[in-house]
Amino acid sequence: MRSLLFVPADSERKLGRARQSGADAVILDLEDSVVPANRPAARSQARAFLASSGSAGFRRYVRINPLASGLGLDDLVSVVPERPDGVLLPKCQPEDIRTLDHYLSALEAASGLARGAIRVIAIATETPAAMLALANHAHGAYVGVSARLEGITWGAEDLAAALGGHNRRADGIYDDVYRLARSLCLLAAAAAESAPPLGVRASPPRWRSIRHKSQLSTRPSR
């Protein structure tokens, strides 16, 4: 996959535009882009989108809420019956992928789907604890955590919020801790033999020597 488009699942207009975006994958977002009051509508619209787009020519993923929030399982119950191609798990650590695997196996069985049909992408750098889990590779990190694991990606915004600061310096370059996040994500993906990290479109010059093969976008024009 070369391009992945995030779409707020509570926006009918943006869901409609996503079908003509040309992206290789559409990620239906139930997390950060959806305010709490809109979660029921977002789940319903995500499910309807999945039901009507099975032969649309692009892969369909759902970013659920973190498992620790207590909302992620409800998200899964809503969308798994319509068989998304995969799930993005935010703010996660390796043990969360194991838990998600168990949830998906149970829900696939209940929905008459083959076990393992739904893949997983871990967003692995959004909290300080997640960063430390990546660094602690001696204890396994994401190696062998689940056969569903399709990729590991990173993000700087939530980590910056957790640390109470900005993720870029005055010259626009990512600050040290966020460059570390991207490097650890690359190493974790290589060690787990998953897809290379999903990158952002505008990479600082010092990162251009590392070939991140996919791009994440929130705008259909990308």
Order of alpha helices (4+ residues) and beta strands (2+ residues): beta-alpha-beta-alpha-beta-alpha-beta-alpha-beta-alpha-beta-alpha-alpha-beta-beta
